[in-house]
Amino acid sequence: MRCALRAWIEARVYFLAAYLVASASADALGGDDLPISDGLLAWDGSWYELIASDGYAMGYDSALDPALRFFPLFALLGRALGVLLTPGVALVVIANLASLVAGVLLYRLVKAETDDVDLAERVVRLLALAPPAFVLVFAYSEGLFLVLSISVFYLMRQGKWWVAAVGGYLAGLTRPVGALLSLPVAVVAIRQIRRDGFSRVLGAVIAAVAPVAGMATFLLWSRSALDDWSAPLDRQGDLRGGWVEPVSRVVASAWRGVRGDEGELFHFLAAVMLVGLVVVTTRQLRAEYWLYSLVSVVLLLSADNLNSLERYGLAVFPLVIAGAWVSRHRYFDRWVIPASAVGMASLSVLALHGIYVP
């Protein structure tokens, strides 16, 4: 808790400084039309607040409601806590508390896997200070998803399959990519069944199916309420664009970046870094970690629209572990995490000004 709390406070001090800079310069860029006018409910936070307050649209053409691309658990928790607070404040509180809990759980997981306290501390600090980590301060679902996905890995490592199944199911209700957790759970389940026999096979099977079941629950609700089971995925497609071949998409980002598109150049650099971190996971982490990382990154790079790529990558926590591992190299030891903190503050300002899409 001490390690996670230090990193949590440090990140919010840097974000506060970035917020003050963005606020002081907002008038010169348009003032009221900038995301900073929404405070910590900027960007996706305003959508979650709308869902927490009013739910999804249930009228004519309700299957076309753009809010359907946001899976419901985070907004449901905001609505529940909103009984005591306003939904918007509740979402900000939940997001920030979840990011603290995610740091605690990640520390415990890394220490359990490696028995390396220094690495565990680096991972927690990098999670808090990575450039896209400013979204952990906003009313975004990333903190909640990190809590649930890290919990699944930690619990299945201990053989607590039934509790891991609950975490996986809730992760599938939080974000559509929660369904990908079924892959690492299946890997560990097969390994344990081969070692210990079929005495725990039922719990392992349920845990492997649970993340997909969480996603399917929202799709079934959409089928029942809106007569369109694929509406949440279709609305995701409206934003992310069609499926593309990932290598060609990354090459296209590089080409567009060379031709002057700064956003595409930034996404290209992020994509190269994500691929590099996947390679590190294959060399340093067990099969369930690198398989989850590999499939997640391939999925992220298969979208026509790469906006928000960086924060999506942050939610794939084994990549953060890989980043901390790399940061211990003698060439990177002293500057990776400070540079990450500078990047986080810089992206915070750009996002609050509407220049960068988080």
C-alpha positions in Angstrom: 0.0 0.0 0.0 2.8 2.4 0.8 4.4 1.8 -2.6 1.2 2.2 -4.5 0.1 5.2 -2.5 3.4 7.1 -3.1 3.1 6.5 -6.9 -0.6 7.4 -6.8 0.0 10.7 -5.0 3.0 11.5 -7.2 0.9 11.0 -10.4 -1.8 13.3 -9.1 0.7 16.0 -8.2 2.0 16.0 -11.8 -1.5 15.9 -13.2 -2.5 18.9 -11.0 0.5 20.9 -12.4 -0.6 20.0 -15.9 -4.2 20.9 -15.2 -3.1 24.3 -13.9 -0.9 24.9 -17.0 -3.8 23.8 -19.3 -6.3 26.0 -17.4 -4.0 29.1 -17.6 -3.6 28.7 -21.3 -7.2 27.7 -22.1 -8.4 31.1 -22.9 -5.9 31.6 -25.7 -7.2 28.4 -27.3 -10.9 28.8 -27.1 -11.8 28.5 -23.5 -15.3 27.0 -23.1 -15.0 24.8 -26.1 -12.1 22.8 -24.8 -12.4 19.5 -22.9 -10.9 21.2 -19.8 -14.3 22.8 -19.3 -15.6 19.3 -18.3 -12.9 18.9 -15.7 -12.3 15.2 -14.8 -15.4 14.3 -16.7 -13.7 15.3 -20.0 -13.8 13.0 -23.1 -15.3 9.6 -22.2 -16.1 10.7 -18.7 -19.0 12.7 -19.9 -20.4 9.6 -21.7 -20.1 7.5 -18.5 -21.8 10.3 -16.5 -24.7 10.3 -19.0 -25.1 6.6 -18.8 -24.9 6.6 -15.0 -27.5 9.4 -14.8 -30.0 8.4 -17.6 -29.0 4.9 -18.9 -28.9 4.0 -22.5 -31.3 5.4 -25.1 -34.5 3.3 -25.2 -36.5 5.2 -27.9 -36.6 5.1 -31.7 -33.4 3.8 -33.2 -32.0 3.3 -29.7 -29.6 0.6 -31.1 -27.8 3.5 -32.8 -27.1 5.2 -29.4 -23.3 6.0 -29.4 -23.3 5.4 -25.7 -23.7 1.7 -26.3 -20.0 1.4 -27.1 -19.3 1.9 -23.3 -19.9 -1.3 -21.4 -22.1 -0.9 -18.3 -20.3 -1.9 -15.1 -18.4 1.3 -14.5 -21.5 3.4 -15.1 -23.6 1.1 -12.9 -21.2 1.5 -10.1 -21.3 5.3 -10.6 -25.1 5.2 -10.5 -25.0 3.1 -7.3 -22.5 5.5 -5.5 -24.4 8.4 -7.0 -27.1 7.9 -4.4 -24.7 9.4 -2.0 -22.8 11.7 -4.4 -23.6 13.0 -7.9 -23.0 10.4 -10.6 -20.1 12.4 -12.0 -18.3 12.8 -8.7 -19.0 9.1 -7.9 -17.3 8.1 -11.2 -14.2 10.2 -10.5 -14.0 8.7 -7.0 -14.4 5.1 -8.3 -11.8 5.6 -11.0 -9.2 7.1 -8.7 -9.7 4.5 -5.9 -9.6 1.7 -8.5 -6.3 3.0 -9.8 -4.8 2.9 -6.3 -6.1 -0.7 -5.7 -4.7 -1.7 -9.1 -1.3 -0.5 -7.9 -1.5 -2.6 -4.8 -2.6 -5.7 -6.7 0.0 -5.3 -9.3 2.7 -5.0 -6.7 1.5 -8.2 -5.0 1.3 -10.1 -8.3 4.8 -9.1 -9.5 6.3 -9.9 -6.1 4.5 -13.3 -6.1 5.7 -14.1 -9.6 9.3 -12.9 -9.3 10.1 -12.4 -5.6 11.7 -9.1 -6.8 10.7 -6.2 -4.7 12.6 -3.6 -6.8 10.8 -4.8 -9.9 7.4 -4.7 -8.2 8.1 -1.1 -7.1 9.1 -0.1 -10.6 6.1 -1.6 -12.1 3.7 0.2 -9.8 5.5 3.6 -10.4 5.5 3.1 -14.1 1.8 2.2 -14.1 1.1 5.4 -12.3 3.4 7.6 -14.4 3.3 6.1 -17.9 2.4 8.9 -20.5 -1.2 7.7 -21.0 -1.7 7.1 -17.2 -3.4 10.5 -16.8 -6.6 8.7 -17.8 -6.5 7.0 -14.4 -7.3 10.4 -12.9 -10.3 11.0 -15.2 -13.7 9.3 -14.9 -12.5 6.4 -17.2 -13.0 2.7 -16.7 -9.3 1.9 -17.1 -8.6 1.7 -13.3 -11.6 -0.6 -12.7 -10.5 -2.8 -15.7 -7.0 -3.0 -14.3 -8.2 -4.1 -10.9 -10.3 -6.9 -12.4 -7.8 -8.1 -14.9 -4.9 -8.2 -12.4 -7.2 -9.9 -9.9 -7.9 -12.6 -12.4 -4.2 -13.4 -12.9 -3.5 -13.2 -9.2 -6.4 -15.4 -8.1 -5.9 -18.1 -10.8 -2.2 -18.3 -9.8 -3.4 -19.3 -6.4 -5.9 -21.8 -7.8 -8.9 -19.7 -6.6 -10.9 -20.4 -9.7 -14.3 -19.5 -8.6 -13.3 -16.1 -7.3 -11.2 -15.6 -10.5 -14.4 -16.4 -12.5 -16.2 -13.5 -10.8 -13.4 -11.1 -11.6 -13.3 -12.3 -15.2 -17.1 -12.0 -15.6 -17.0 -8.4 -14.2 -14.1 -7.6 -16.5 -16.2 -8.7 -19.5 -18.9 -6.3 -18.3 -16.5 -3.5 -18.0 -14.9 -3.5 -21.5 -15.3 -5.7 -24.5 -11.6 -6.6 -24.5 -12.3 -8.2 -21.1 -13.3 -11.3 -23.1 -9.6 -11.8 -24.0 -8.9 -12.8 -20.4 -10.4 -16.2 -21.3 -7.2 -17.0 -23.2 -4.7 -16.7 -20.3 -7.1 -18.3 -17.9 -7.5 -21.3 -20.2 -3.7 -21.6 -20.5 -3.3 -21.7 -16.7 -6.3 -24.0 -16.3 -4.8 -26.6 -18.7 -1.5 -26.4 -17.0 -3.0 -27.0 -13.6 -5.3 -29.8 -14.8 -2.2 -31.6 -16.3 -0.4 -31.2 -13.0 -3.2 -31.9 -10.5 -5.7 -33.9 -12.5 -9.4 -33.0 -12.9 -10.3 -32.4 -9.3 -10.7 -28.7 -9.9 -11.8 -28.9 -13.6 -15.2 -27.3 -13.1 -14.0 -24.2 -11.4 -11.2 -23.8 -14.0 -13.6 -24.2 -16.9 -16.0 -21.7 -15.4 -13.2 -19.2 -14.9 -12.1 -19.6 -18.5 -15.6 -19.0 -19.8 -16.5 -16.2 -17.4 -14.9 -13.2 -19.3 -16.7 -14.1 -22.5 -19.9 -14.6 -20.5 -19.5 -11.1 -19.1 -19.4 -9.6 -22.5 -22.2 -11.9 -23.7 -24.4 -10.6 -20.9 -24.4 -7.1 -22.2 -24.9 -8.3 -25.8 -27.9 -10.4 -24.6 -29.3 -7.4 -22.8 -29.0 -5.5 -26.0 -30.8 -8.2 -27.9 -33.6 -8.2 -25.4 -33.9 -4.4 -24.9 -33.0 -3.1 -28.3 -33.6 -6.1 -30.6 -30.0 -5.9 -31.7 -27.5 -8.1 -30.0 -24.5 -6.6 -31.9 -25.3 -3.0 -31.3 -22.6 -2.4 -28.6 -19.9 -3.9 -30.9 -21.3 -2.0 -33.9 -21.0 1.2 -32.0 -17.4 0.3 -31.2 -16.9 -0.2 -34.9 -18.4 3.2 -35.7 -15.6 4.8 -33.6 -12.7 2.5 -34.3 -13.4 2.0 -38.0 -13.3 -1.3 -39.9 -10.9 -4.2 -39.3 -7.6 -3.8 -41.0 -4.4 -5.9 -41.3 -2.2 -4.7 -38.4 1.2 -4.6 -40.1 -0.2 -2.5 -43.0 -1.9 -0.2 -40.6 1.3 0.4 -38.7 3.2 1.1 -41.9 0.4 3.5 -43.0 0.8 5.4 -39.7 4.5 5.8 -40.4 3.9 7.0 -43.9 1.2 9.5 -42.8 3.5 10.7 -40.0 6.3 11.3 -42.4 3.9 13.3 -44.6 3.1 15.6 -41.6 0.3 13.9 -39.6 1.7 14.3 -36.1 -1.0 12.2 -34.5 -0.4 9.3 -36.8 3.4 9.6 -36.2 2.7 9.4 -32.4 0.5 6.3 -32.8 3.3 4.7 -35.0 5.9 5.3 -32.3 3.4 3.9 -29.7 2.7 0.9 -31.8 6.4 0.1 -32.2 6.9 0.4 -28.4 3.9 -1.9 -27.8 5.3 -4.5 -30.2 8.7 -4.3 -28.5 7.1 -4.8 -25.1 5.2 -7.8 -26.4 8.6 -9.3 -27.4 9.9 -8.6 -23.9 6.9 -10.4 -22.4 7.7 -13.5 -24.5 11.2 -13.6 -23.1 10.6 -12.7 -19.5 7.0 -13.8 -18.5 5.1 -17.0 -18.6 2.9 -18.1 -21.5 -0.4 -16.7 -20.1 1.1 -13.2 -19.8 2.7 -13.0 -23.3 -0.3 -14.6 -25.0 -2.7 -12.1 -23.4 -0.3 -9.3 -24.4 0.2 -10.5 -28.0 -3.5 -11.0 -28.8 -4.4 -7.7 -27.2 -1.8 -5.7 -29.2 -2.8 -7.4 -32.4 -6.4 -6.5 -31.8 -5.4 -2.9 -30.9 -3.4 -2.5 -34.1 -6.2 -4.0 -36.3 -8.4 -0.9 -36.0 -8.6 1.7 -38.8 -8.7 4.5 -36.2 -5.8 4.3 -33.7 -6.9 7.1 -31.5 -6.6 6.1 -27.8 -4.1 3.4 -28.7 -1.8 4.4 -25.9 -4.3 4.1 -23.1 -5.6 0.9 -24.4 -2.1 -0.4 -24.3 -1.7 0.8 -20.7 -4.7 -1.5 -19.7 -2.7 -4.5 -20.9 -0.8 -4.7 -17.6 1.8 -7.3 -18.6 3.2 -4.7 -21.0 3.8 -2.4 -18.0 5.7 -5.2 -16.3 7.8 -5.6 -19.4 8.4 -1.8 -19.5 9.6 -1.9 -15.9 11.9 -4.8 -16.8 13.4 -2.8 -19.6 13.8 0.3 -17.4 16.3 -1.6 -15.2 18.8 -1.8 -18.1 21.9 0.4 -17.3 21.1 2.6 -20.3 17.5 3.3 -19.2 17.7 3.0 -15.4 17.7 6.7 -14.5 15.6 8.3 -17.1 12.7 6.0 -18.2 10.3 6.7 -15.4 11.1 10.5 -15.1 10.7 10.8 -18.9 7.4 8.9 -18.5 6.2 11.4 -15.9 7.1 14.3 -18.2 5.2 12.5 -21.0 2.2 12.0 -18.8 2.1 15.7 -17.8 2.5 16.8 -21.5 -0.3 14.5 -22.7 -2.5 15.7 -19.9 -2.2 19.3 -21.2 -2.8 18.2 -24.8 -5.8 16.1 -23.9 -7.3 19.0 -21.8 -6.8 21.3 -24.8 -8.5 18.8 -27.1 -5.3 18.3 -29.2 -4.7 14.7 -28.1 -7.6 12.1 -28.0 -7.2 9.9 -24.8 
